[in-house]
Amino acid sequence: MPIRELAGIKTLRTIAMFVTALLLMVFAPAQAAPNHMRASLIAEGPAQPGGTVTLALLMQPEKGWHGYWSNPGDAGYGLTLDWTLPKGASTGAMEFPVPQTLVIQGLMNHVYEHDYAVLVPLKLPADAKPGTILPISVKAQWLVCTNEICVPERAELQGTVTVGSGPGDKRFEGWRAAMPAPLDRPGTFTLTGKVLRLALPFPASAPLDAPHLFLKTERVIDYAAAQRFFRNGDTLVVEVPLAKSPAPSERIEGVLAMGKDAGGIAFASVPGAVPTGGDEVGGEGAFTASTLAFALFGAFLGGLILNVMPCVFPILSLKALALARGNSQNARSEGLAYTAGVVLACLMLGGAMLALRAGGEEVGWAFQLQEPGVVAVLLLLAVAITANFAGLYELPGLSVERGAGHSGAFGTGLLAAFVATPCTGPFMAAAMGAALVLPAWAALGVFAALGLGLALPFLLLGFVPALRRLLPKPGKWMERFRRIMALPMGLTALGLGWLTWRIGGAQYAAVAVAIAVILLAALAAIGITQRKSRPIGALAAVCALIMIGGVVGLPPPAPVAGVEEDLLGSRPFSEAALADARRNNLPVFLYFTADWCLSCKVNEKVAIQTDMTDAAFRMRGVVVMRADWTRRDPAITRFLAKHGAAGVPLYLWYPNGGGEPQQLPQVLTKDLLVSLVG
């Protein structure tokens, strides 16, 4: 069939669907059947007089049905609202989450096949009296469809807003996370022949899985046509065939969806130059072999570096000494068992992260350290290991006199990987960020590479006798060495106690420390019993109950403390604050940190929070912004993902007068920071 005739059929089909929907809307009986899309009106919380509160229209389609984005595509129509508000109140524009594509018989639809929330800002009257409850209502109309039929629906929704202050609805955090992040600078576009060419600022290091361009501006492109994406430095170029009769426009707006579970970017573009050339990306299997190789190597190298961190090195060194006492056959098998434990732990942590992200959670690598309960468990583990190293009791798997066989080596591998998580090292953030855009099987390969890097020294000791011969000969000094290794593990325990206070509050930390003291007393009792060569089964059960019961019984964590003052006078990060600084053409140093990130803290002490850096930045009027990821923050998680990082540290330099941000190395020096303003 000729293309012209096919295009005509598409147009007629769209008109027919639209006319049918309008007729059904006009002539629908007063008592219609129940809606296939359940709609609810929800206010985030109270607001002060003259202040703004966010409203959500929660749309919940039945299974097999879908709703539409603001620009529905080739067919359908979006949500319309008719508000009834108190005098002096007003609403802003609707904000839609990143949509999905749905192609039916060649027609491209921009849809939601799951629950979604449309957010609307509501400005309260300036003369509203605190304590009063303001009624609001809205008449909403929408189209809901299956792949075969469409039904226009309507509802009159009621809600209230309290004037004053109070807690907000926590669901809004997740709904905001589904919104596209706004670009702080406009893109440019040209209409070349029959193609729209669009250039968007997009960091070369940021991952891009299976992108799709959704235009909010209607009647410009052929929605169902193939889209092409090219990376040209820190610019993403998009080429899409134009519609048959494109509408002229001086401004094109839309959303760049970055692939499954990766969110999107909201942009506006104006006429201007669009670069040519670049590397084509996107489509099925958008990742390249080089992307996967980079992620695997970065994860492997990051895991290898973890071995010298204070929370891993003591465990590794004692196991290595115990391994030196055994025969070659045992050494090889224990090396394999230890490696299996480490790799399994990394796969479990990585798999949990991928599963949470697939479920809509905004999490990144080391997500578990943002939960006070997990940090409390790590604190108790660090205390137990420190007590073992100090000789308070014997833990066979960490004995320098004897190992505990294959099961002990496997368990020690699990333990080493788990306690290594507070020590996020260099190279890991970029590798984990790349893992988020890979298919699940490839991402799990990256986590396995991390585990392999962490296990490699012990594995080599097991398989290379020459390396074992380099170790000092066994003797009484080994027991003294174990006592010395209690120091770094004790410091790790102190650090975890401080972190428990930072993310859980003073009361939470006090209870956790009290549980740790009780655990120490129980472990001392085990040590006395062991030295008398008596069974310790009952006491071991008591220790397990102390750990489990204590963690379960911890009080609720306190709210996160505000941003602390520092030498550089850092401002708290927000995309709005960053955009404001950029509009004023100010240079910006933006750094992402967390209290549990050892690399972050080292960089802050030796490079960032120094008099030399402070003087250089103040001389040039640099705006310093600090993004604290100690506790979970969806906005920070989205921003990290946009810049190709799944964790911290991340350092960005925005030069004076505009331009693309420069991503700095994960290991900083004072000279490097000063050179930025030189």
C-alpha positions in Angstrom: 0.0 0.0 0.0 1.4 3.5 -0.9 2.7 5.5 2.1 0.4 8.4 1.3 -2.7 6.1 1.5 -1.4 4.6 4.7 -0.9 8.0 6.3 -4.5 8.9 5.2 -5.9 5.8 6.9 -4.0 6.7 10.2 -5.5 10.2 10.1 -9.0 8.9 9.4 -8.7 6.4 12.3 -7.5 9.1 14.7 -10.4 11.4 13.7 -12.9 8.5 14.1 -11.6 7.6 17.5 -11.8 11.3 18.6 -15.3 11.9 17.3 -16.5 8.7 18.9 -15.1 9.7 22.2 -16.8 13.1 22.0 -20.1 11.6 21.1 -19.9 9.2 24.0 -19.0 12.0 26.3 -22.0 14.2 25.2 -24.6 11.5 25.1 -23.5 9.3 28.0 -26.3 8.6 30.4 -26.3 10.2 33.8 -25.8 6.9 35.6 -22.9 5.5 33.7 -21.1 2.2 34.4 -18.2 2.3 36.9 -15.1 4.0 35.6 -12.2 1.8 34.4 -9.8 4.5 35.7 -10.2 5.3 39.4 -9.3 9.0 40.2 -8.5 10.5 43.5 -7.7 14.1 44.6 -5.0 14.3 47.3 -3.3 17.3 48.9 0.3 16.9 50.1 -0.4 18.6 53.4 -1.1 22.0 55.0 0.2 25.3 53.7 0.7 28.8 55.0 -1.5 31.7 53.8 -0.2 32.8 50.4 1.9 29.6 50.2 1.8 26.8 47.7 0.8 23.2 48.2 1.0 20.4 45.7 -2.2 18.5 44.7 -2.1 15.0 43.1 -4.7 13.5 40.9 -4.0 9.8 41.5 -5.0 7.8 38.4 -5.4 4.0 38.8 -6.4 2.2 35.6 -7.8 -1.3 35.8 -5.6 -4.1 34.6 -5.4 -4.1 30.8 -6.4 -0.4 30.5 -4.3 2.7 30.1 -4.5 6.5 30.4 -2.7 9.2 28.4 0.1 11.7 28.7 -0.5 15.4 28.1 0.3 14.8 24.4 -1.4 11.4 23.7 0.4 10.8 20.4 -1.4 9.5 17.3 -4.7 8.8 19.0 -6.5 9.5 22.3 -6.6 12.7 24.4 -5.3 13.7 27.7 -6.6 14.8 31.1 -8.7 18.0 31.3 -9.6 19.7 34.6 -12.2 22.3 35.7 -11.4 23.6 39.1 -13.7 25.1 41.8 -11.4 26.9 44.3 -11.7 29.3 47.3 -11.6 33.0 46.4 -8.0 34.1 45.9 -6.7 30.6 45.2 -5.2 29.5 41.9 -3.7 26.4 40.3 -0.7 26.0 38.1 0.1 23.7 35.1 -0.3 20.0 35.4 3.0 18.0 35.8 2.9 14.5 34.2 5.3 11.6 35.0 7.5 10.1 32.3 5.1 8.2 29.9 5.5 4.9 28.1 5.1 4.1 24.4 2.4 1.9 23.1 2.1 1.1 19.3 -1.2 -0.3 18.1 -1.6 -1.1 14.4 1.1 1.5 13.5 -0.3 4.2 15.8 2.0 5.6 18.5 0.4 6.3 21.8 2.0 8.0 24.8 0.4 6.2 27.8 0.5 4.9 31.4 -0.3 1.3 31.9 0.1 1.5 35.6 -1.0 3.8 38.5 0.3 7.3 38.1 -0.1 10.7 39.7 -0.5 14.1 37.9 0.8 16.9 40.2 -0.8 20.4 40.3 0.5 23.3 42.4 -2.2 25.2 44.3 -1.5 28.7 45.7 -3.6 29.6 48.7 -5.2 33.0 49.3 -2.9 35.4 51.1 -5.7 36.3 53.5 -6.5 32.7 54.4 -6.8 32.2 58.2 -4.5 29.6 59.9 -6.4 26.6 61.1 -9.2 26.9 58.5 -10.0 24.1 56.1 -10.4 25.1 52.5 -12.6 23.0 50.2 -11.5 22.3 46.7 -13.1 20.4 43.9 -12.4 19.6 40.3 -14.3 18.1 37.4 -11.9 15.8 35.6 -12.4 14.2 32.2 -10.1 11.7 30.5 -9.9 8.8 28.0 -9.1 5.3 29.1 -8.5 2.5 26.6 -7.5 -1.1 26.1 -5.8 -2.2 23.0 -9.2 -2.7 21.4 -11.7 -0.1 22.8 -11.7 3.4 24.3 -14.1 4.9 26.9 -14.3 8.6 27.8 -14.8 9.0 31.6 -15.4 11.8 34.0 -15.5 12.3 37.8 -16.0 15.2 40.2 -13.4 15.0 42.9 -13.5 16.6 46.3 -10.6 17.5 48.6 -9.5 19.9 51.3 -6.4 21.9 52.3 -5.7 23.0 55.8 -4.2 26.4 56.3 -1.2 26.2 58.6 1.7 23.7 59.1 2.0 20.0 59.6 3.5 16.8 58.1 3.1 16.1 54.4 1.9 12.9 52.7 5.0 10.7 52.1 3.5 9.3 48.9 4.4 12.6 47.2 8.1 11.7 47.4 7.6 8.8 45.2 5.3 10.6 42.8 7.8 13.4 42.4 10.5 10.8 41.7 8.5 9.7 38.7 8.6 13.3 37.2 11.2 14.1 34.6 14.1 16.2 35.9 14.2 19.7 34.3 17.3 20.7 32.3 18.8 23.9 33.5 19.6 25.1 30.0 17.6 25.2 26.8 18.4 23.0 23.8 18.4 24.0 20.2 16.6 22.6 17.2 16.5 22.9 13.4 14.0 21.6 10.8 16.3 20.1 8.1 14.4 18.8 5.1 11.9 16.4 6.6 13.7 15.8 9.9 13.6 17.5 13.2 17.2 17.7 14.6 17.3 18.5 18.3 20.4 19.1 20.5 20.2 18.7 24.2 23.0 19.3 26.8 23.7 15.8 28.1 26.9 14.7 29.9 29.0 12.3 27.9 29.4 10.2 31.1 25.7 9.9 31.7 24.2 6.5 30.9 21.5 6.2 28.2 19.8 2.9 27.9 16.8 2.9 25.4 15.9 6.6 24.9 12.7 7.9 23.4 11.7 11.5 22.7 8.2 12.6 23.7 7.3 16.0 22.4 4.9 18.0 24.5 4.6 20.4 21.5 2.0 18.8 19.2 1.9 18.3 15.4 5.7 18.6 14.8 7.0 15.0 14.4 5.8 11.7 13.2 5.3 10.0 16.5 5.5 6.4 15.2 8.7 7.0 13.1 12.1 5.6 14.1 14.2 8.0 16.3 17.9 8.2 16.1 20.2 9.4 18.9 23.9 10.6 18.7 26.4 11.5 21.4 28.5 14.4 20.4 30.7 15.2 23.4 28.4 16.6 26.1 25.6 17.0 23.7 22.9 14.5 22.7 21.5 15.0 19.2 18.1 13.5 18.3 16.8 13.1 14.8 13.1 12.4 14.2 11.1 12.6 10.9 8.6 15.4 10.8 4.9 15.1 10.6 3.3 15.3 7.2 2.3 19.0 7.7 4.4 20.1 10.7 3.1 23.1 12.7 5.5 26.0 12.8 6.9 26.6 16.3 9.4 28.9 17.9 9.8 26.7 21.0 9.7 22.9 21.3 9.2 21.3 24.6 9.1 17.6 25.7 10.6 14.8 27.7 13.6 12.6 26.9 12.9 9.2 28.5 16.3 7.5 29.2 15.1 3.9 29.3 13.4 1.4 31.6 13.5 2.6 35.2 16.0 5.4 34.4 13.5 8.3 34.5 13.6 11.2 32.1 14.6 14.8 31.4 12.1 17.7 30.7 13.5 20.1 28.2 12.7 23.2 26.2 14.5 24.1 23.0 14.7 27.1 20.7 15.9 27.5 17.1 19.6 27.3 16.8 22.6 25.4 15.6 22.7 21.6 16.0 26.0 19.8 15.7 26.6 17.0 13.2 28.3 13.7 13.7 28.8 11.7 16.9 28.3 8.1 18.0 24.9 6.7 17.5 23.3 5.2 20.6 19.9 3.9 21.6 17.6 1.1 20.5 17.6 -2.5 21.4 20.8 -3.5 23.2 21.8 0.1 23.5 24.7 -0.6 25.6 28.0 -1.4 23.8 30.7 -3.9 24.5 32.9 -1.0 25.6 30.3 0.1 28.2 30.1 -3.3 29.6 33.9 -3.7 29.6 34.3 -0.4 31.4 31.7 -1.3 34.0 33.3 -4.8 34.6 36.8 -3.4 34.9 35.7 -0.5 37.1 33.8 -2.8 39.5 36.7 -5.3 39.6 39.2 -2.5 40.3 36.9 -1.0 42.9 36.5 -4.4 44.7 40.3 -4.9 44.7 40.8 -1.5 46.4 38.3 -2.4 49.0 40.8 -4.9 50.4 42.9 -2.2 51.9 40.0 -0.4 53.6 40.0 -0.6 57.4 36.8 -2.7 57.5 38.1 -5.4 55.2 41.9 -5.5 55.6 41.9 -7.0 59.1 39.6 -9.9 58.1 41.6 -10.6 54.9 45.0 -10.5 56.7 43.9 -12.9 59.4 42.4 -15.3 56.9 45.6 -15.1 54.9 47.7 -16.0 57.9 45.4 -18.9 58.8 45.6 -20.1 55.1 49.4 -20.1 55.3 49.3 -22.8 58.0 47.3 -25.3 55.8 48.3 -27.5 53.0 48.0 -26.6 49.3 44.8 -28.6 48.7 43.0 -27.0 51.6 44.3 -23.6 50.6 42.8 -23.9 47.1 39.4 -25.2 48.2 39.2 -22.5 51.0 40.1 -19.8 48.5 37.3 -20.9 46.2 34.8 -21.1 49.1 35.8 -17.6 50.3 35.4 -16.3 46.7 32.0 -17.9 46.4 30.8 -16.2 49.6 32.1 -12.8 48.5 30.6 -13.0 45.0 27.3 -14.3 46.4 27.0 -11.4 48.9 27.7 -8.8 46.1 25.2 -10.5 43.8 22.6 -10.4 46.6 23.2 -6.7 47.3 23.2 -5.8 43.6 20.1 -7.9 42.9 18.2 -6.3 45.8 19.1 -2.8 44.4 17.9 -3.8 40.9 14.7 -5.3 42.3 14.0 -2.1 44.3 14.6 0.1 41.3 12.3 -2.1 39.2 9.6 -1.6 41.9 9.9 2.2 41.5 12.3 2.9 44.5 14.9 5.6 43.9 18.0 3.8 45.3 21.6 3.5 44.4 24.7 1.5 45.4 25.1 1.2 49.2 21.4 1.9 49.6 21.3 -0.3 52.6 23.6 2.2 54.5 20.8 4.8 54.3 18.7 2.7 56.6 19.4 3.1 60.3 18.5 -0.5 61.1 21.1 -1.9 58.6 23.8 0.4 60.1 22.9 -0.8 63.6 23.4 -4.4 62.4 26.8 -3.5 61.0 27.7 -1.8 64.3 27.0 -5.0 66.2 28.9 -7.0 63.7 31.9 -4.7 63.9 31.8 -4.9 67.7 31.7 -8.7 67.6 34.6 -8.9 65.2 36.6 -6.4 67.2 36.0 -8.4 70.4 37.2 -11.5 68.5 40.4 -9.9 67.3 41.0 -8.6 70.9 40.9 -12.2 72.2 37.6 -11.8 74.1 36.3 -15.0 72.5 37.1 -17.3 69.5 35.3 -17.3 66.2 36.6 -20.3 64.3 36.2 -18.7 60.9 38.6 -15.9 61.9 41.0 -17.9 63.8 44.7 -17.6 63.0 45.4 -21.0 64.5 43.0 -22.9 62.4 40.3 -22.3 59.8 36.8 -23.6 60.0 37.0 -25.5 56.7 35.0 -24.7 53.6 31.9 -23.5 55.4 34.0 -21.2 57.5 35.7 -19.7 54.5 32.4 -19.3 52.7 30.9 -17.6 55.7 33.9 -15.3 56.1 33.5 -14.3 52.4 29.9 -13.3 53.0 30.9 -11.4 56.1 33.8 -9.6 54.4 31.6 -8.4 51.5 28.9 -7.3 53.9 31.1 -5.3 56.2 32.9 -3.8 53.2 29.8 -1.9 52.2 30.6 1.2 54.4 33.9 1.5 52.6 32.8 2.6 49.2 36.0 3.1 47.3 37.2 4.8 44.1 36.1 3.6 40.7 33.0 2.0 42.1 30.4 4.8 41.7 30.9 5.1 37.9 30.9 1.3 37.5 27.7 0.9 39.5 26.1 3.8 37.6 26.9 2.0 34.3 25.4 -1.1 35.8 22.0 0.6 36.1 21.6 1.0 32.4 22.7 -2.5 31.5 20.3 -5.4 31.1 19.8 -7.4 34.3 22.1 -10.2 33.3 24.9 -7.7 32.5 24.4 -5.7 35.6 24.6 -8.8 37.7 27.9 -9.5 35.9 29.2 -6.1 37.1 28.3 -7.0 40.7 30.0 -10.3 40.4 33.1 -8.5 39.1 33.1 -6.3 42.2 33.0 -9.5 44.3 35.8 -11.1 42.3 38.0 -8.0 42.8 37.3 -8.1 46.5 38.1 -11.8 46.7 41.1 -11.9 44.4 44.0 -11.5 47.0 42.7 -14.5 49.0 42.0 -16.5 45.9 45.6 -15.9 44.6 47.0 -16.9 48.0 45.1 -20.2 47.7 46.3 -21.0 44.2 49.8 -19.6 44.2 52.1 -21.4 46.8 54.8 -18.9 46.1 52.6 -16.1 47.4 51.9 -18.1 50.6 55.6 -18.6 51.1 56.1 -14.8 51.1 54.0 -14.6 54.2 55.9 -14.6 57.5 56.3 -18.0 59.2 53.7 -18.9 61.8 54.5 -18.1 65.4 53.3 -16.4 68.6 53.6 -13.1 66.8 50.4 -14.0 64.9 48.3 -13.7 68.1 49.9 -10.3 68.8 49.1 -9.3 65.2 45.5 -10.3 65.7 45.3 -8.0 68.7 46.7 -5.2 66.7 44.1 -5.7 64.0 41.5 -5.1 66.7 42.4 -1.4 66.4 41.2 -0.7 62.8 38.1 -2.9 63.4 37.5 -0.9 66.6 37.8 2.3 64.7 35.3 1.0 62.2 32.9 0.2 65.0 33.3 3.8 66.4 32.7 5.1 62.9 29.5 3.1 62.6 28.4 4.3 66.0 28.8 7.9 64.8 27.0 7.0 61.6 24.1 5.5 63.7 23.8 8.8 65.5 24.0 10.8 62.3 21.2 8.9 60.5 19.1 7.7 63.5 19.4 10.5 66.1 20.9 10.5 69.6 18.2 8.3 71.2 18.5 5.7 68.5 22.3 5.7 68.7 22.2 5.4 72.5 20.0 2.3 72.4 22.2 0.8 69.7 25.4 1.3 71.8 23.6 -0.1 74.9 22.8 -3.3 72.9 26.4 -3.4 71.7 27.6 -3.3 75.4 25.2 -6.1 76.3 26.5 -8.1 73.3 30.1 -7.6 74.5 29.2 -9.0 77.9 27.6 -12.1 76.3 30.6 -12.6 74.0 32.9 -12.4 77.1 30.8 -15.1 78.7 31.3 -17.2 75.6 35.1 -16.7 75.8 35.2 -17.8 79.4 33.1 -20.9 78.5 35.4 -21.7 75.5 38.5 -21.5 77.6 36.9 -24.0 80.0 36.3 -26.3 76.9 32.6 -26.3 77.6 29.8 -26.2 74.9 28.7 -22.7 73.9 25.5 -23.4 72.0 23.2 -21.8 74.6 25.3 -18.7 74.9 25.6 -18.4 71.1 21.8 -18.5 70.9 21.6 -15.7 73.5 24.0 -13.6 71.4 21.9 -14.1 68.3 18.7 -13.2 70.3 20.4 -10.0 71.6 21.3 -8.9 68.1 17.9 -9.8 66.5 15.8 -8.6 69.4 17.9 -5.5 70.0 17.7 -4.3 66.3 13.9 -5.1 66.2 13.4 -3.1 69.4 15.3 0.0 68.4 13.2 3.3 68.7 12.1 5.1 65.5 14.9 7.1 64.0 14.9 10.9 64.4 14.4 13.2 61.4 17.5 14.0 59.4 19.5 16.9 60.8 20.0 20.0 58.7 23.0 20.7 56.6 26.0 21.5 58.9 28.1 24.6 58.4 31.5 24.0 56.9 34.6 26.0 56.0 33.4 26.7 52.5 29.9 27.9 53.5 28.3 25.2 51.4 24.7 25.6 50.4 22.3 22.6 50.4 21.9 21.2 46.9 18.6 21.4 45.0 18.1 21.5 41.2 16.3 24.8 41.6 19.2 26.4 43.5 21.7 25.0 40.9 19.6 26.4 38.1 19.4 29.8 39.8 23.2 30.0 40.2 23.6 29.0 36.6 21.2 31.7 35.4 23.4 34.2 37.3 26.5 32.9 35.4 28.2 31.9 38.7 30.8 29.2 38.8 29.5 26.2 40.9 31.4 23.4 42.7 28.8 20.7 43.5 29.8 17.7 45.5 27.8 14.6 46.5 28.8 13.0 49.8 27.5 10.7 52.6 28.6 10.1 56.1 29.2 6.4 55.4 31.4 7.1 52.4 35.1 6.8 53.4 36.4 8.2 50.1 34.1 11.2 50.4 35.3 12.0 53.9 39.0 11.6 52.9 38.5 14.0 49.9 36.7 16.5 52.1 39.5 16.5 54.7 42.5 16.6 52.4 41.2 18.7 49.4 37.7 20.3 49.8 37.5 21.6 53.4 40.9 23.3 53.4 42.0 26.9 53.8 43.7 26.8 50.4 40.6 25.7 48.5 38.4 28.2 50.6 40.6 31.1 49.7 40.7 30.3 46.0 36.9 29.7 45.8 36.1 32.9 47.7 38.4 35.0 45.5 36.5 33.9 42.4 33.0 33.9 43.9 32.5 30.2 43.5 29.1 28.8 44.8 29.7 25.6 46.7 26.8 23.2 46.9 26.7 20.0 49.1 24.4 17.1 48.4 24.2 14.9 51.4 23.1 11.4 50.5 23.6 9.9 54.0 19.8 9.2 54.2 17.8 8.3 51.2 16.9 11.3 48.9 15.1 10.5 45.6 16.1 13.9 44.1 19.8 13.2 44.7 19.4 9.7 43.5 17.9 10.9 40.2 20.5 13.5 39.7 23.3 11.0 40.3 21.8 8.6 37.8 21.5 11.4 35.2 25.3 11.9 35.5 26.1 8.2 35.2 26.7 7.5 38.9 24.9 5.0 41.2 26.7 6.2 44.3 29.0 8.7 45.8 31.4 10.5 45.6 30.5 12.6 42.6 32.1 16.0 42.0 30.9 18.5 39.3 32.4 21.8 38.3 30.2 24.3 36.4 32.4 27.0 34.9 31.8 30.7 35.0 29.6 32.0 32.3 27.8 28.7 31.4 29.0 25.7 29.6 28.8 22.0 30.3 29.7 20.7 33.7 33.1 19.0 34.2 33.0 15.7 36.1 36.0 15.6 38.4 38.0 12.5 39.4 36.9 10.6 42.5 40.2 11.3 44.2 40.7 15.0 44.7 43.6 17.2 45.6 43.8 20.8 46.7 45.9 21.7 43.6 43.2 20.2 41.3 40.4 22.3 42.9 42.5 25.5 42.9 43.4 25.0 39.3 39.7 25.1 38.4 39.6 28.8 39.2 43.1 29.6 38.1 
